Amino acid sequence: MRSVDTRPLAGGGNGARPMLAADRGGFVDRHGLWTDKQYAAAAQIRRVMDEVGIELVRFAFVDQHGVLRGKTITRDAVPGVLRSGVTAPSSLMLKDTSGRSAFEVFSGETGVGVDGFSGAGDIVLVPDPSTFRVLPWAPRTGWILCDLRFPDGRPVPFCPRSILRGQLDRLAAHGFELTAGPELEFHVFKATDGAMTLERTNVPGAPGKPAEVEATSAGSQLLHEESLDTLDEVVQLLHDGLTRLDLPLRSIEMEFGPSQMEITLAPTDAMQTADNVVLARSAIRQICRRNGYHATFMAKPVGAAVASTGWHLHQSLRRLDNGTPVFPGGDGDSVLSSVGSHYLAGLLEHASAATAFSTPTVNGYKRYAPYSLAPDAIVWGLDNKGAMVRVVGRCGDPNTRLENRSGEPAANPYFYLAAQVISGLDGIVRGLHPGAPTNDPYEPGAQRLPRSLGAAIDALEADEVFRAALGTEVVEWYSTIKRAEFARYLGYVSDWEQREYFGLF
């Protein structure tokens, strides 16, 4: 069953509807948070719920780590939540990846720099009806994505969707819109032990033992059809699940490493792409888990020594007034137009700061290695897959685009895309030039990408363009959370240290 009502307007299908009297007076109406199109979509949700027999709806928001959190609401309670949202503790926006708070939530001064977070008080999840989906793997269950507000109606400044929306508005003020297409690599292992033993349970700051898994493919054979055929059960499951979610799935591929796969999604506008990535990652993990597999978007899990996973982000600009592509060069000497070159130069200029968003985990920096199809230097190249930014296309090609290959697949898509806009727009405004393309992306001498999460956060905090675009409060909030995560990593005695030193000294 499709999530979208595709019937013609005359048959009661998609089309603007007046606001129902029952929809008035709630939090959404009181603060003017929906457009007419969203009210029409809310009416369609009720129709789809009736026709499909939906009994539960998951109201979810994306946290600072790109992870979905939220509440499952029963059928009878859904209309009220559509009118007024549903509350959740604001402290969810102040935690590192282990669930440990990085701020003094119960102190008089939390250190966040924004009112509304003390005492773990509530924030309001405001549903966006246009994101509603019927989940094909969960019986009688729907899903909807939410934005974040404080109870007095103020926007929560750390809401990832709102942050991206703000940067896209800045881009639109210059007459441009961003189109983005993701290539997401991931690993699918066979789950061997599903028991939730005590040693697998988590404590904030100390996650439990990971699940036990086995490899599903031998690796070292890129795009090997027969290897992919051995995973046909997974391929069929993912195809059915993602397409029934109306996600623009283009391909499912066998990657180079053992158990490593990739999906590509068709390019669309940047906000829709970010929403698609969040839903696709969640769907892949849940579908795999229900069928005896373990999917992970961690860049370099144990057993992935051959090839780590990345998120290659294709991007291009179009003019808002007429939709024409901006990046194609107009003469025989240049693949990129002047605007495209300036945008590219901005990506290079702010690459170190942007890495805090494109590679937000400790593990992600282990993929920055020479001769690995992952970048380790801030360089660009013409159709060169070792460069950080690969220019794809030829002179006059309307599909000319930039491919940033520095991201990890666990990145928060809203922050990753927002970082591209901030960087590229600064390049356009200042008329920056990218220099000559590289023919040897791993040659010594080029400026290197940050070697650790800590170094990336240092670069972010020092970048005045990012501070001006995001606001000091956002930069310091994000930096505090990521520094807490990095500090826990530095304080952990690893297996490497034990093996290296315990018997030697």
N, C-alpha and C positions, 0 to 999 in steps of 0.2 A: 504493500500500500504506500503510495507516494505521500510525502508530507505536504505537498502543495496542491491546492484545489485547482485543477486545470480545466474545469468546465467553463463554457462560454458565459459571459455576463448574463445573457438572457436566461440561462439555466441556473442562475444563482451562484455562478462562479466568482472568480476574482473581480473585484471592483470596489470603489470607495462606497462605504456605507455611512450613514449618519451615526453619531455617537448615541448609544442606547442610554436611556434615562438611568438604568441601573449601573452604568459605567461612570456616572458623574459623582463628584464629591469625594472621591478617594484621593490618595496621596499623589497618584499620577496626574489626575485632572487638576488638583489644587495647585500643583507646582508647574503645570504645563509641560510635562516631560515627553509626551507622545505627539507625533505628527498625525494628520488624518490617515495617512497610509498605515501607520501602526495601529490605529483604532480599527481600521478595516481588517488588518491581519488578525487582531484579537478576536473579531467576530468569526473569522474563518477557523480559528483554533477551536472555538466552541462547536462549529459544524463538524470538523474533522474528528473531534473527541466523540461526538455522538455517533458518527458513521462507523468509526473504527472500533469503538468500544474501549477508549482509553480510560483507565481507572487511576493511574498515577502519572504525575508529571514532575520531572526533575528540574528544578529551578537552580541554575548553576551560574557562578561567576568565575572569572579567571583571576587567580591571585598573582602576586609579584613574580612567582616562579613559572608562570604559564600553566599551572595546575588547576583543574576544575574543582571547585568546592560548592556546596549548596545544600538544599533540602529537597526531599521528595514529598510532594503535596498530593493529597487525595483528591479525587474528582470533585467532591462537593465543595472543597475549599479553594479550588482553582480560580473561580470567578473573583473571590475576594483578593487573592494574591495578584491577579491581573490588574485589579483596581488600585491596590495599595502596596504591592510588593510584599516581601517577607524579610524579616530581620535576621541578622547573624552577628556574632561578636566582632567588633572592630579589630580586636587583637589578631585576627587571622591575617591582617595586612602587615603585621609587625614581626612575623616569624621567619626563621631561616628554613632551609629545606628539611631539617629534622623535626620541625614543629616547636622549636625552642624560640621564645621571644627574645628579640634583640634590643628591646626597649623596656623601661621600667613602667609597665602598664599600670601597676597599682600604686605608683607614687604620685605625689601632687604635681610634679613636673616630669612628664613622660620622656622628654627629650626628642619627641617627634617633630616639634616645630609647628604643629597644626592642631587647633582645638578640635575635640571630638573623639579622642582616642583614650582618654584617661578612664581607668576603672574597667577596661574592656567593654565599654558601652556599645550599644547597637549601631550598626549601619544597615541601610535598607537596600535590598536587592530589587532593583527595578527591572522587570522583564522587558525584553525587546521582542515583541510578538513576531517580527519578521524572521526571527531565527528558529521558530518552532520546527521540531522534527518529530516524527514517529520513529522510535528506536526498533529496528527490525530484530535485534537479538534479545530484547527484553519484552516479554509479553505484556500487552495492555499498557505500555509505558511511553510517554512523550518526554520531550526535552526542550528546554528553552534557555537562552543565554541572557544574562542580566548585566546591567550597569550598576554602579554603586553611588549611593547618596547618603548623606547624614539625615537623621530624623527631622531636622529643620528644613530640609530640601536642598541644602548646599551640596555641590558635587564633591565627592571624595577625591582629592587631588592625586591619589595614588592608583586610581582605577585604570588598569592597562588599556581598556578600550577607549576610555576618555582621553588618555594621553595620546594615543595614536590619532584619534579624531582631531585633537587640537593641532597636531603637526600637519595633518592633511589639510586642515583649514588654512594654515599658514602657506602651504604649497598652492592652494587654490587662490589665495590672495595675489599670487604672482601669475595666475592664469594657467596653472598646470594641474593635472591629476596623475596619480601613480598607478600603473598596472604592475602586478607582481605574479610570478609563477614559481611555486616551490618544487624542488626535488628533495624528498625526505628519505634518508637512509635509516635503517634500523636493523636490529637482530631479532630473529625468531628462534627460540630454543624450545626443546621438548621438556616440559615440566616432568620431573621424576618424583617429586615429593611435595604433595599439596597440603600436608598436615600443618596446621598453625600451632606449632609447639611453642612453649614458653620462651625458648631462645630466639624465636622469630618475632616476638612482640617488641614494640618500640617504646622507648622512653625519650622525651624531648632532649635532644643533644646526644642521644646514643641510640641510633637505629639498630634493630635486631638483625639476626643472621639472615642473609639473603636466601631466596628460594634456590633449591638444588635443581640444576638443569643439565641437559645433554645437547650436543650439537645436532643440527638438523641437516646440514650439508657440509661437504668436505672443504669447500673453498678453493681458491687459486684458479678458478675457471670463470672469468668474467662473462656474463650473459650466456652461460652454458645452458642450452635448452633442456637437455636431459636432467641436469641438476634441478632446474626449476620444475620439471615434471615430477620429480620425487617429492616436491612440496606442493603438488597440485591441490591437495586438500586445503592448505592454507590459502593458496591463490584463489580458489573458488569461494572460500569463506569471506575473504577480504573483498573480492569483487562484489559479491552479493550484498554484503553489509554496507560498503561505501556507496555503491550506486543507488541502493534503496534509501540512502540518506540524502540523495540528490547532490552528492559531492561530485565535482567534475573530474573524476578519475580518468587519467590518460593511459597510464601503464603501470604494470607490476613487473619488476625485473629482479634477476639474480645478480647480486653484486660480487665483488672479488673475494671477500673474506668468508670464512666458515659461518654458516647460519645467517649470512647478511643479505638483506633484501632492500629494495627501493620502490617507492611509489612516486609518480609525478602527477600533479594536479594542473588542470588547464589554467592559464593566466586569467585573472579577473581584477577588479579594482582592489586596492590594498586592504581595505577593511574587510571585504568579503574573503580575501585570501587568508587573513589572520584568523577569522572565524572558522574557515574551512580547515586550517591546520590544527586548531585546537580540537575540533570535533573528530577529525581523521585520526589523530594520535590516540584520543580516548577510545574511539571505536576499535582501532586495531588492538589495543591492549585488552579491552574487554572481550572482544570476539575471540582472541587467542586464548585468553584465560578460561573461557567457558568451554573450550574444545581441547584442553590439555596441553596448551603451549604457553610459553612466556615470552611476550614481546617487550623489548626495551628500546628506548630512544637515547639511552646513555651512550656517549660517544665512543668509549673504549672499555667495554666490560671485560671481565676475565674471560679468556678464550677468544679474544679478538686481537691477538697480537699481530696478525697479518695485515688487517686493514680496519681502521676506525671508521665510524660513520660521520657524515657531515650533512648539513642542510645548505644546498646551493640555491641561492635566492636570485631568480631572474627578475629584472626590473627595467621599466621604461616609462617615459613620460608622454602624455598626450595633452594637446591644448584643450582647455575647457570649452572654448567658444565653438570649435568645429570638430574636435575629436581627432585631428591629424597628429600623427606621431612626430615627436620632437627630436629623437636621437639620430635618425638617418642623416648621413652626410649628403651634401648637395652637389659635390663635384667629384672628379675622378681620383682625387688625391687623399680623401679622408673618409673613413668608414663612419665617423661620428660627426655630427653637426657641432657648431661652437657651443650650443647649450649642452649637448651631450658630453662634450669634453670638459666643460666646467663642472657638470654634475659628477663625472668620474673623478676629477681632481679633488672635489670635496670629499668623496669617499676615501681617497688616499690620505688627504690632509688630516682627517679625523678618525682614521682607522683604529688607532690605539684606544681612544675613548669609546668608540662604538663597539669595540670587542667586549667591553663589560656587559653589553646587551646581547651581542651575537654569540658569545661563548661565556655563559654565566655560571658554569660549574667548574670546580677544581679539575674534574676528570677531562673536561673538554680541551684543556691545554696540552694534554698528552698526545693529541692528534696533530699538533703543529710540528711536523717533522719533514726534512728534505726528502725529495724523491718518493713521495708517498701519495701523490694526487691530492694532498692537502697542502695549503700554503703555509709558509713560515716567514714570509717577508711581505712588506707593503709595496707591492709592485702590480702593474697591470700588463696584460698581453693580448695580442690578437689571436683569438681562438687557442689560447694556451692554458691548459688545465692545471698547470702548476702555479699559475699566478693567483694572487688574491682576488683580483677582478679580471674576469675574462670578457673581452668584447666579442660578441657573437653577431655576425652579419657581414654585409658588404655594402659598398657605396650605393645609396639609393634604395636599399632593402627596407621596406616599411616595418619589418619585424626585427630590425637592429635593436639590440638590448645589451645590458650589462649583467653579468652573472657574478655575484659576490660568493666566493667559495669558502669564506672564513667561518661561517656559522656552524654551530653544532645543532643536531636535531632536537635537543631538549630546550632550546632557546624559547623564551616567551615571544610569540610571534608579533605581538603588538609592540613590544619594546624593540625587537629586531628591526621591524619596518620603520618605526619612528626614528630610530638611529640613522637609517639610510636617508630618510627625508631631511633630518637636521643637517647631516653631513653634505648631501648633494645640493640642498638649497643654499647652504653657505657658499659652496663652490660657484653656483650660478650668480648669486648676489655680488660676490667679490671678483668674479671673472677669473677664477683660478685656472691654471693649466697643468695637465697631468704629467708633462714630460714625455719622453720617448717610451714606447712599449719595450718590454724586456723580451729577449730571446732565450734567456737563461734564468728562470725565476728563482733558482736555488743558488745562484752565484753569490759568494761571500761579498759583503760590502753594502748591500741594501739594508735599509732600516727594517728591523725585525718586528713582527707582531709581539705583543706582550707575552712573556714566557709563563705567566701565572695569573690567577684570578686577582691576587693582590696587586700585581703590576698594572693590570687593566683598570682596577678601581682607582689607583693613583692617577692614571691618565685621565679617567673620567672626571675626577675631582679637579684636575688642573685645566680642563678644557672650558674656556669661558663661553664658547659658542653653545655648548651643551647646557651650561648653567643658565644662559640667557633664554634658551628655547624651552627648557623643562622647568626652570625655577630652582633656586637653591634648595628649597625644602624637599623637592623630589630627588635631586641628586644626593643630598645628605641622607635621606631616608633609605634609598636604595644602597648607597655605599655602606651604611651602618649594618644593614642586614647581610650584605655579602662579606663584609669584613668579619662579622661574627662567624659566618660559615667557614671562611678561610682560616680563622684562628683555631677553630676546632680541628681542622685538618692538620695544621702545623703542630698541634699539641698531641696528636695521636701517634703512638708508637706502632709503626707499620711492620708487616711481615718482611719487607725488604730490609729494614734495619735489623730485625732479629736475625735474619739469615746472614747478613753481612758482618755483623760485629760480635754477636753473642759468643761464638766459639773462637774468635780471633783474638780478642782482647781480654 
